[in-house]
Amino acid sequence: MPERPTQLHRKSLHRRPRGDRPQRDGARGPGKARFFAHGRRGTHWRRALAAALLLAAFLYAAVNLVQYSIRAVSTRRTNAALQAMYGDAPETPRPEAQAEPTSTPVRELLRAYQYIGDAILPEAAELHAENPDMVAWLRIPGVVSLPVVYRDNRYYLDHDFNGKKSASGTLFLDEAHPLAEDTQYLVVHGHNMHDGSMFGLLSRYRRRGYLQAHPTVYLNTLYRREVYEAVGVLVLPDSDGSDGYVPYTGTRRFQSVDQFDRFAESIRERALYWRDGAELYPGDALLALSTCYGEDARIVVMCRRTGP
């Protein structure tokens, strides 16, 4: 009689071939090994891509920073040269604060608001010879001291006083508000530069205390030294189709007292704030300083001339 297999023998008879054995939990078979190897390669690729993108962003930011620094230095040098050419012009003394008049000023429009002479002021002669587009020099102590030009509303957005391409541009009169004898209302535009050049400090007039510290605006035209006082500040939408917009450009001379009153009322109603006691009269010569603020707004500093 043949021998019965022992318990050990029976186990060996039912043992599966090595390749057919089920894998224990957690063990990697050939397929899973390939999957994990592919996963590691995918992870390395994604990390390399992320690193490349970060490096590209860093280089882009670095290049922009260098270019911005170069532009800022170039703008400062150009402005310093212009200020040296204009020199220390005599200043019309700031009128002393006076009590409110006891009688109501005459409410009528004038025939002329700007003096247009035969001879250019000596301090402006050299700059005007350099660039015939120059019409004035604007100075607010501690804020800005730069020439103002006039051509259109496009060219000096990206050209400096010397006609070179410049992101800082140049201060310029609105094309609808030229320096003419009957222009009652002048509007000067300028870029709000982060380095403080051009109208880069004008946005600080949003604070009432800044206006109190910088109330006087000297606008020396080619023919006369004029003094203005800042009376109110507006923050307006950039688009004329937006709610709250006030058409503060386009009218250089008011045709009637009623038209002037409507304009003055709209300005006061929309003002961020208005200087206490300040009034606008139909016989006033007005000046607005305008710059961009944020992506879709403008800051406008409204001024009235204090002299005759």
Salt bridges, closest charged atoms under 4 A:
GLU91 OE2 - ARG139 NH2 1.82
GLU123 OE2 - ARG225 NE 2.93
ASP133 OD2 - ARG151 NH2 3.16
ASP152 OD2 - ARG154 NH2 3.58
ASP158 OD1 - HIS159 ND1 2.88
ASP158 OD2 - LYS165 NZ 3.10
ASP174 OD2 - HIS189 NE2 2.77
ASP182 OD1 - ARG252 NH1 2.66
ASP182 OD2 - ARG253 NH1 3.92
GLU226 OE2 - ARG305 NH1 3.61
GLU229 OE1 - ARG275 NH2 2.71
GLU229 OE2 - ARG304 NH1 2.77
ASP238 OD1 - ARG298 NH1 3.52
ASP261 OD2 - ARG107 NH2 2.52
GLU279 OE1 - ARG268 NH1 3.52
ASP284 OD1 - ARG304 NH2 3.12
